[in-house]
Amino acid sequence: MHVERRRVALVAWLIGIAGGLRLLPLARLHPIAWDEIEYFRATDWVARGLVPYRDFWEHHTPLQWFVFAPVAALTTSPGVSAILAMRWAQVPLWIVTFVLLAKWMRRAGASPLATVIALLCALCSTLFTLGAIEYRVDVLGCALFVAGLFLLQRGNGAVAGVVLCLAGFANIRLGPLLVLAVLLSRLRWRAIAGAAATLVACSTYFLATGSAAIAFRRLWTENYLADRLSGAPASPMIRRLAAPFGLVGGGFDPAAVDVGTIVVFVAGAIGLLLAMRKRDQLFILAILQIANIAFIASMKFIYHYHFMIIILLALPFVAHVCDLLLARDRWRHIAAIVTVAVAVSAFASVFRGKEDDLDYQDFVMREVHRLTPPGARVFDGVGYAIRREPAYRYWFLAQIVRTLEARGIFEPYDIAARPPDALIMSIPTRAWLATHRDQADFVRRNYRPILRELWLPIRLAQPMEVSRIPPPGVSLDAAAPPRTHVPRLW
């Protein structure tokens, strides 16, 4: 027992180190993702009293925006620090999530050592932490789902139903998983009662604000139509699963190898198969995990943040495999794997930083704020001008907007009829202009670049100067390669 306590203490220290290293990308080394801009603007509008769907367009469920609205109200920054504040506000949620998941694993039979090793693997997973550090609806959804599982395990069925229903209001993609979790529980009727009461209470808000019909249209009808009408890439799930093994872009890249994720995938799969042989809590969790993976695999577009819930649900299976290995005195093998995972995690946290891109994002965001008056309208496919009004009703040009506009379901934006006060040439903006040649021609004739991505009307652009020259080789878009010239859009 004394040896095990020392090993638990050692792994706990490694958890602290790995967690601390992952805070570096959160604070400085990871550029702002497009979705973070979207979620911040929705949160900020709610903080200002706007009603989702009725007063601004969105296609996600709104709980995240209401929960974090007080945080958004505390910042007036026009730059990246506003979004970074939201990232920091999510950290307590992750602490609670990991504590509850650890308690669930312990009650399910995992040893203290296996439990902390499983948690360490998650923190060493770049695939997991990449989405976990970003301001996303997935974070609150994952936290509430884990809390719901914990409450079901403790026998609090009605409260679990409340929490699981709220998880759906945080992230609509969790809907099938939430329903299955309730149906598989021995407390299903109490959970259904709690979920039904919560659904009625939340729906009352939409009825009281006159937004129930438009909310249903945004959340269900438009999402369904966009999914049916958009083209599907080939085997997105396979490509995502192969990426942690270094298989990217049709070849092998050793720098892309993600040891923490590989351990979770392999040990999680083995543990899941072993759990299917029993009829205990892990068996129920295995059914949930299989359904979870199947639902995500059926999606046409799969991104890194979709794996957050998969990795969280895999941790109890990782702990189960660790216990089997520890029972066979394989501590040294586990210690070697954990050491490599922590080392690779440290490298990914520190040496893959893109702080120059973050600085350039901040620079562009502040410049558009400085060079345009209050109340100015900005056309931007991402929404970087967070303190200016969007020029288009569908204010970020996500796949759903481009798909439904092309089909005539969304009204198009006519730049010539309603010229914006500025344009930000993010990747979605350029993609939109590439399919709207007449609009692109109007932009070419009437706007000039102040920066690579910031374009102003010609009458304003000529005498203006930027506050400093941006460094070469940086990108406004985190997913884009560096550019050193003004791109041609037509």
C-alpha positions as CSV (number, residue, x, y, z in Angstrom):
1,M,0.0,0.0,0.0
2,H,2.9,2.4,0.8
3,V,4.3,1.7,-2.7
4,E,1.0,2.3,-4.4
5,R,0.5,5.6,-2.5
6,R,3.9,6.8,-3.7
7,R,3.0,5.9,-7.2
8,V,-0.3,7.7,-7.0
9,A,1.5,10.8,-5.7
10,L,4.0,10.6,-8.5
11,V,1.3,10.4,-11.2
12,A,-0.6,13.2,-9.4
13,W,2.5,15.4,-9.8
14,L,2.7,14.4,-13.5
15,I,-1.0,15.4,-13.8
16,G,-0.2,18.8,-12.4
17,I,2.8,19.2,-14.7
18,A,0.9,18.1,-17.8
19,G,-2.1,20.3,-16.9
20,G,0.2,23.3,-16.3
21,L,1.9,22.7,-19.7
22,R,-1.5,22.6,-21.4
23,L,-2.3,26.0,-20.0
24,L,0.5,27.5,-22.1
25,P,-1.4,27.0,-25.4
26,L,-4.6,28.2,-23.6
27,A,-3.0,31.5,-22.6
28,R,-0.6,32.3,-25.4
29,L,0.6,29.6,-27.8
30,H,-2.7,28.6,-29.5
31,P,-4.4,31.0,-31.9
32,I,-8.1,31.8,-31.6
33,A,-10.2,29.2,-33.4
34,W,-13.1,30.3,-35.6
35,D,-15.7,28.7,-33.4
36,E,-14.4,30.6,-30.3
37,I,-15.2,33.9,-32.1
38,E,-18.7,32.6,-32.9
39,Y,-19.4,31.5,-29.3
40,F,-18.0,34.6,-27.8
41,R,-20.1,36.9,-29.9
42,A,-23.2,34.9,-29.1
43,T,-22.3,35.1,-25.4
44,D,-21.6,38.8,-25.6
45,W,-25.0,39.4,-27.3
46,V,-26.8,37.5,-24.6
47,A,-24.9,39.5,-22.0
48,R,-26.3,42.6,-23.7
49,G,-29.9,41.3,-23.4
50,L,-30.4,39.9,-26.9
51,V,-32.5,36.8,-27.3
52,P,-30.9,33.9,-29.2
53,Y,-32.4,33.1,-32.6
54,R,-34.9,35.9,-32.5
55,D,-32.3,38.8,-32.3
56,F,-29.3,37.1,-33.9
57,W,-28.8,34.0,-36.0
58,E,-27.3,30.8,-34.5
59,H,-27.6,27.1,-34.9
60,H,-26.3,25.8,-31.6
61,T,-28.2,25.3,-28.4
62,P,-27.7,28.4,-26.1
63,L,-26.9,27.3,-22.5
64,Q,-23.2,28.1,-22.8
65,W,-24.0,31.7,-23.7
66,F,-26.2,32.2,-20.7
67,V,-23.7,30.5,-18.3
68,F,-20.8,32.6,-19.4
69,A,-22.6,35.8,-20.2
70,P,-21.4,37.4,-16.8
71,V,-17.8,36.7,-17.9
72,A,-18.3,38.3,-21.3
73,A,-19.9,41.3,-19.6
74,L,-16.7,42.0,-17.7
75,T,-14.5,42.5,-20.8
76,T,-14.6,45.3,-23.3
77,S,-11.4,44.3,-25.2
78,P,-11.7,44.3,-29.0
79,G,-8.8,41.8,-29.3
80,V,-8.0,38.2,-28.4
81,S,-7.9,38.9,-24.7
82,A,-11.7,38.8,-24.7
83,I,-11.7,35.2,-25.9
84,L,-8.8,34.2,-23.7
85,A,-10.9,35.3,-20.7
86,M,-13.5,32.9,-21.7
87,R,-11.0,30.1,-22.0
88,W,-9.8,30.7,-18.5
89,A,-13.4,30.8,-17.2
90,Q,-13.8,27.2,-18.5
91,V,-10.9,25.8,-16.4
92,P,-13.0,25.3,-13.3
93,L,-15.4,23.3,-15.4
94,W,-12.7,20.9,-16.4
95,I,-11.5,20.5,-12.9
96,V,-15.0,19.5,-11.7
97,T,-15.4,17.2,-14.8
98,F,-12.2,15.3,-14.0
99,V,-13.0,15.1,-10.3
100,L,-16.5,13.7,-10.9
101,L,-15.2,11.3,-13.6
102,A,-12.5,10.1,-11.1
103,K,-15.1,9.5,-8.5
104,W,-17.2,7.6,-11.0
105,M,-14.3,5.4,-11.9
106,R,-13.5,4.7,-8.3
107,R,-17.1,3.6,-7.5
108,A,-17.0,1.4,-10.7
109,G,-14.0,-0.5,-9.2
110,A,-10.9,1.2,-10.6
111,S,-7.9,1.5,-8.2
112,P,-6.6,4.9,-7.2
113,L,-3.5,4.4,-9.3
114,A,-5.3,3.3,-12.4
115,T,-7.7,6.2,-12.1
116,V,-5.0,8.9,-12.0
117,I,-3.1,7.2,-14.8
118,A,-6.2,7.4,-17.0
119,L,-6.7,11.0,-16.2
120,L,-3.1,11.7,-17.0
121,C,-3.5,10.1,-20.4
122,A,-6.3,12.5,-21.2
123,L,-4.2,15.5,-20.3
124,C,-1.4,14.1,-22.5
125,S,-3.7,13.7,-25.5
126,T,-3.3,16.6,-27.9
127,L,-6.5,15.6,-29.7
128,F,-8.4,16.1,-26.5
129,T,-6.7,19.2,-25.1
130,L,-6.7,21.0,-28.4
131,G,-10.5,21.3,-28.1
132,A,-10.6,21.4,-24.3
133,I,-8.6,24.7,-24.1
134,E,-10.8,26.4,-26.6
135,Y,-14.0,28.3,-25.7
136,R,-16.6,25.8,-26.9
137,V,-20.1,24.6,-26.2
138,D,-18.6,21.1,-26.0
139,V,-16.9,21.9,-22.7
140,L,-20.1,22.6,-20.8
141,G,-21.9,19.8,-22.5
142,C,-19.2,17.3,-21.5
143,A,-19.1,18.6,-17.9
144,L,-22.9,18.2,-17.6
145,F,-22.9,14.7,-19.1
146,V,-20.2,13.5,-16.8
147,A,-22.1,15.0,-13.9
148,G,-25.3,13.2,-15.1
149,L,-23.5,9.9,-15.1
150,F,-22.1,10.5,-11.7
151,L,-25.6,11.3,-10.3
152,L,-27.1,8.2,-11.9
153,Q,-24.4,6.1,-10.3
154,R,-25.2,7.7,-6.9
155,G,-28.9,7.0,-7.3
156,N,-30.1,10.6,-7.8
157,G,-32.2,9.9,-10.9
158,A,-34.4,13.0,-10.9
159,V,-31.4,15.4,-10.5
160,A,-29.5,13.4,-13.1
161,G,-32.4,13.9,-15.5
162,V,-32.2,17.7,-14.9
163,V,-28.5,17.7,-15.5
164,L,-28.6,15.5,-18.6
165,C,-31.4,17.7,-20.2
166,L,-29.2,20.8,-19.5
167,A,-26.3,19.0,-21.3
168,G,-28.5,18.9,-24.4
169,F,-29.2,22.6,-24.1
170,A,-25.4,23.1,-23.9
171,N,-24.6,20.9,-26.9
172,I,-27.3,19.5,-29.2
173,R,-24.9,16.9,-30.6
174,L,-25.1,15.0,-27.3
175,G,-28.8,14.4,-27.7
176,P,-28.7,10.7,-28.8
177,L,-26.2,9.9,-26.1
178,L,-28.3,11.6,-23.4
179,V,-31.4,9.7,-24.4
180,L,-29.6,6.4,-24.4
181,A,-28.0,7.1,-21.0
182,V,-31.4,7.7,-19.5
183,L,-33.0,4.7,-21.1
184,L,-30.2,2.3,-19.9
185,S,-30.4,3.6,-16.3
186,R,-32.3,1.6,-13.7
187,L,-33.6,5.0,-12.6
188,R,-35.0,5.9,-16.0
189,W,-38.4,7.0,-14.9
190,R,-37.1,9.4,-12.3
191,A,-34.5,10.7,-14.8
192,I,-37.2,11.1,-17.5
193,A,-39.3,13.1,-15.0
194,G,-36.4,15.4,-14.2
195,A,-35.5,15.9,-17.8
196,A,-39.1,16.6,-18.8
197,A,-39.5,19.2,-16.0
198,T,-36.3,20.9,-17.2
199,L,-37.3,20.8,-20.8
200,V,-40.6,22.5,-19.9
201,A,-38.8,25.1,-17.8
202,C,-36.3,25.9,-20.5
203,S,-39.0,26.0,-23.2
204,T,-40.9,28.6,-21.2
205,Y,-38.1,31.1,-21.8
206,F,-38.5,30.7,-25.6
207,L,-42.3,31.0,-25.3
208,A,-42.0,34.1,-23.1
209,T,-39.6,35.8,-25.5
210,G,-41.5,34.9,-28.6
211,S,-38.6,32.9,-30.0
212,A,-39.9,29.3,-29.8
213,A,-40.8,29.0,-33.5
214,I,-37.5,30.6,-34.7
215,A,-35.5,28.5,-32.2
216,F,-37.0,25.3,-33.6
217,R,-36.3,26.4,-37.1
218,R,-32.7,27.3,-36.4
219,L,-31.8,24.3,-34.2
220,W,-33.7,21.5,-36.0
221,T,-34.9,22.4,-39.5
222,E,-31.9,24.3,-40.8
223,N,-29.4,21.9,-39.2
224,Y,-31.2,19.0,-40.8
225,L,-31.4,20.6,-44.2
226,A,-27.8,21.6,-44.2
227,D,-26.7,18.1,-43.2
228,R,-28.8,16.6,-46.0
229,L,-27.8,19.1,-48.7
230,S,-24.1,19.4,-48.0
231,G,-21.5,17.2,-49.7
232,A,-19.9,14.6,-47.6
233,P,-16.1,14.1,-47.5
234,A,-14.8,10.6,-47.9
235,S,-14.3,8.6,-44.7
236,P,-13.8,11.6,-42.3
237,M,-13.8,9.3,-39.2
238,I,-11.0,7.1,-40.6
239,R,-8.9,10.1,-41.3
240,R,-9.4,11.5,-37.8
241,L,-8.6,8.2,-36.2
242,A,-5.4,7.8,-38.2
243,A,-4.1,11.3,-37.5
244,P,-2.8,10.6,-33.9
245,F,-0.7,7.8,-35.4
246,G,1.1,10.3,-37.7
247,L,-0.9,9.4,-40.8
248,V,-1.8,12.8,-42.2
249,G,-2.0,14.2,-45.7
250,G,-1.6,10.8,-47.3
251,G,1.8,10.1,-45.7
252,F,3.5,9.7,-42.3
253,D,4.6,12.7,-40.2
254,P,6.4,11.8,-37.0
255,A,5.7,15.2,-35.6
256,A,2.0,14.4,-35.7
257,V,2.3,11.3,-33.5
258,D,0.1,11.9,-30.4
259,V,1.2,9.2,-27.9
260,G,-1.4,10.2,-25.3
261,T,-4.3,9.8,-27.8
262,I,-2.8,6.5,-29.0
263,V,-2.8,5.1,-25.5
264,V,-6.4,6.2,-24.9
265,F,-7.5,4.7,-28.3
266,V,-5.7,1.4,-27.9
267,A,-6.3,0.8,-24.1
268,G,-9.8,2.2,-24.4
269,A,-10.7,-0.2,-27.2
270,I,-9.3,-3.2,-25.3
271,G,-11.0,-2.2,-22.1
272,L,-14.3,-1.7,-23.9
273,L,-14.1,-5.2,-25.4
274,L,-13.3,-6.7,-22.0
275,A,-16.2,-4.7,-20.4
276,M,-18.7,-6.3,-22.9
277,R,-18.1,-9.7,-21.2
278,K,-19.5,-8.5,-17.9
279,R,-22.9,-7.0,-16.8
280,D,-21.7,-4.2,-14.6
281,Q,-21.3,-0.4,-14.8
282,L,-18.6,-0.7,-17.4
283,F,-20.9,-2.8,-19.6
284,I,-23.5,0.0,-19.6
285,L,-20.7,2.6,-20.3
286,A,-19.5,0.4,-23.2
287,I,-22.9,0.5,-24.8
288,L,-23.0,4.3,-24.5
289,Q,-19.5,4.5,-26.0
290,I,-20.3,2.3,-28.9
291,A,-23.4,4.4,-29.7
292,N,-21.5,7.6,-29.2
293,I,-18.8,6.5,-31.7
294,A,-21.4,5.3,-34.2
295,F,-23.3,8.6,-34.1
296,I,-20.2,10.7,-34.5
297,A,-18.9,8.4,-37.3
298,S,-22.2,9.0,-39.1
299,M,-21.6,12.7,-39.3
300,K,-20.5,14.2,-42.6
301,F,-18.0,16.6,-41.0
302,I,-15.9,15.5,-38.0
303,Y,-13.5,17.8,-36.2
304,H,-11.1,17.4,-33.3
305,Y,-13.6,18.6,-30.7
306,H,-16.0,15.8,-31.5
307,F,-13.5,13.4,-29.9
308,M,-13.6,15.1,-26.5
309,I,-16.7,13.1,-25.3
310,I,-15.2,9.9,-26.9
311,I,-12.0,10.3,-24.9
312,L,-13.7,11.1,-21.7
313,L,-15.9,8.0,-21.9
314,A,-12.8,5.9,-22.8
315,L,-11.0,6.8,-19.6
316,P,-12.8,4.2,-17.4
317,F,-11.8,1.5,-19.9
318,V,-8.2,2.8,-19.8
319,A,-8.2,2.5,-16.0
320,H,-9.6,-1.0,-16.3
321,V,-6.7,-2.1,-18.5
322,C,-4.2,-0.4,-16.2
323,D,-5.6,-2.4,-13.3
324,L,-5.2,-5.6,-15.2
325,L,-1.6,-4.7,-16.0
326,L,-0.9,-3.7,-12.4
327,A,-2.3,-7.0,-11.2
328,R,0.4,-8.7,-13.4
329,D,3.1,-6.4,-11.9
330,R,3.5,-4.4,-15.2
331,W,4.1,-1.1,-13.4
332,R,7.5,-0.5,-15.2
333,H,5.8,-0.9,-18.6
334,I,3.1,1.5,-17.7
335,A,5.6,4.0,-16.3
336,A,7.6,3.8,-19.5
337,I,4.5,4.5,-21.7
338,V,3.4,7.3,-19.3
339,T,6.9,8.9,-19.5
340,V,6.9,9.0,-23.3
341,A,3.3,10.4,-23.3
342,V,4.2,13.2,-20.9
343,A,7.4,14.0,-22.9
344,V,5.5,14.2,-26.2
345,S,2.7,16.2,-24.5
346,A,5.3,18.7,-23.2
347,F,6.8,19.0,-26.7
348,A,3.4,19.6,-28.3
349,S,2.5,22.1,-25.6
350,V,5.7,24.2,-25.8
351,F,7.3,23.8,-29.2
352,R,4.2,23.7,-31.4
353,G,3.1,27.2,-30.3
354,K,1.7,29.7,-32.8
355,E,2.0,32.8,-30.7
356,D,2.8,34.9,-33.8
357,D,-0.5,33.9,-35.4
358,L,-2.3,34.8,-32.1
359,D,-0.5,38.2,-32.1
360,Y,-1.5,38.8,-35.7
361,Q,-5.1,37.9,-34.9
362,D,-5.1,40.4,-32.1
363,F,-3.5,43.0,-34.4
364,V,-6.2,42.7,-37.1
365,M,-9.0,42.7,-34.5
366,R,-7.7,45.9,-32.9
367,E,-7.0,47.6,-36.2
368,V,-10.5,47.1,-37.5
369,H,-11.8,48.4,-34.2
370,R,-9.5,51.5,-34.5
371,L,-10.1,52.3,-38.1
372,T,-13.9,52.0,-38.1
373,P,-16.3,54.1,-36.1
374,P,-18.7,52.7,-33.4
375,G,-21.7,51.1,-35.1
376,A,-19.7,50.3,-38.2
377,R,-20.8,47.2,-40.2
378,V,-18.1,44.7,-41.1
379,F,-18.4,41.8,-43.5
380,D,-16.4,38.9,-42.2
381,G,-16.8,35.2,-42.5
382,V,-15.5,34.5,-39.0
383,G,-16.6,37.5,-37.0
384,Y,-13.2,38.9,-35.9
385,A,-14.6,42.4,-35.5
386,I,-16.2,41.5,-32.1
387,R,-17.0,45.1,-31.2
388,R,-18.6,46.0,-34.5
389,E,-21.9,45.0,-36.1
390,P,-22.0,42.3,-38.7
391,A,-23.0,43.4,-42.2
392,Y,-24.8,40.1,-43.0
393,R,-27.6,38.5,-41.1
394,Y,-25.7,35.2,-41.2
395,W,-22.7,36.8,-39.6
396,F,-20.2,33.9,-39.9
397,L,-20.0,31.9,-43.1
398,A,-20.0,28.4,-41.8
399,Q,-20.7,25.4,-44.0
400,I,-24.4,25.6,-43.0
401,V,-24.7,29.2,-44.3
402,R,-22.9,28.5,-47.6
403,T,-25.0,25.4,-48.2
404,L,-28.4,26.9,-47.4
405,E,-27.6,30.2,-49.2
406,A,-26.6,28.3,-52.4
407,R,-30.0,26.5,-52.2
408,G,-31.9,29.7,-51.8
409,I,-33.1,28.9,-48.2
410,F,-31.0,31.8,-46.8
411,E,-31.3,35.2,-48.4
412,P,-28.0,36.2,-50.0
413,Y,-26.0,39.3,-49.0
414,D,-25.6,42.0,-51.7
415,I,-22.4,44.0,-51.0
416,A,-23.2,46.5,-53.7
417,A,-26.7,47.3,-52.2
418,R,-25.4,47.4,-48.6
419,P,-21.7,48.2,-48.7
420,P,-20.0,47.3,-45.4
421,D,-17.6,49.7,-43.7
422,A,-14.8,47.1,-43.8
423,L,-14.1,43.6,-44.9
424,I,-12.0,41.0,-43.2
425,M,-10.6,38.5,-45.7
426,S,-10.6,35.4,-43.6
427,I,-10.7,32.0,-45.3
428,P,-14.6,31.7,-45.2
429,T,-14.8,35.2,-46.7
430,R,-12.6,34.3,-49.6
431,A,-14.4,31.1,-50.1
432,W,-17.7,33.0,-50.2
433,L,-16.4,35.6,-52.7
434,A,-15.0,32.8,-54.9
435,T,-18.6,31.6,-55.5
436,H,-20.0,35.2,-55.8
437,R,-18.0,36.6,-58.7
438,D,-20.2,39.8,-59.1
439,Q,-19.7,40.5,-55.4
440,A,-16.0,39.9,-55.7
441,D,-15.8,42.3,-58.6
442,F,-17.5,45.0,-56.6
443,V,-15.0,44.5,-53.8
444,R,-12.1,44.7,-56.2
445,R,-13.3,48.0,-57.6
446,N,-14.4,49.7,-54.4
447,Y,-12.1,48.4,-51.6
448,R,-8.4,48.3,-50.9
449,P,-6.3,46.3,-48.5
450,I,-4.9,48.1,-45.4
451,L,-3.5,44.7,-44.3
452,R,-3.6,41.4,-46.1
453,E,-6.9,40.6,-44.5
454,L,-8.3,44.0,-43.6
455,W,-9.9,45.9,-46.5
456,L,-11.5,49.4,-46.4
457,P,-13.5,51.5,-48.9
458,I,-11.1,53.2,-51.3
459,R,-12.1,56.7,-50.1
460,L,-10.9,55.7,-46.6
461,A,-8.1,53.3,-47.4
462,Q,-5.8,55.8,-49.2
463,P,-4.7,58.1,-46.4
464,M,-4.8,55.5,-43.6
465,E,-1.8,53.8,-42.1
466,V,-1.7,50.8,-39.9
467,S,-0.4,51.2,-36.3
468,R,2.5,48.9,-37.0
469,I,3.8,46.6,-39.8
470,P,2.8,43.0,-39.1
471,P,5.5,40.4,-39.1
472,P,5.9,38.2,-42.2
473,G,4.8,34.6,-42.3
474,V,1.9,34.8,-39.8
475,S,-1.8,34.0,-40.5
476,L,-5.1,35.4,-39.3
477,D,-6.7,32.0,-39.5
478,A,-5.3,29.3,-37.2
479,A,-6.1,26.6,-39.9
480,A,-4.5,28.5,-42.7
481,P,-0.9,28.3,-44.0
482,P,1.2,31.5,-43.6
483,R,0.8,34.1,-46.4
484,T,3.0,36.9,-47.3
485,H,1.0,38.5,-50.0
486,V,-2.5,39.8,-50.7
487,P,-4.5,36.9,-52.1
488,R,-6.4,37.1,-55.4
489,L,-10.1,36.4,-54.9
490,W,-11.3,36.5,-58.4
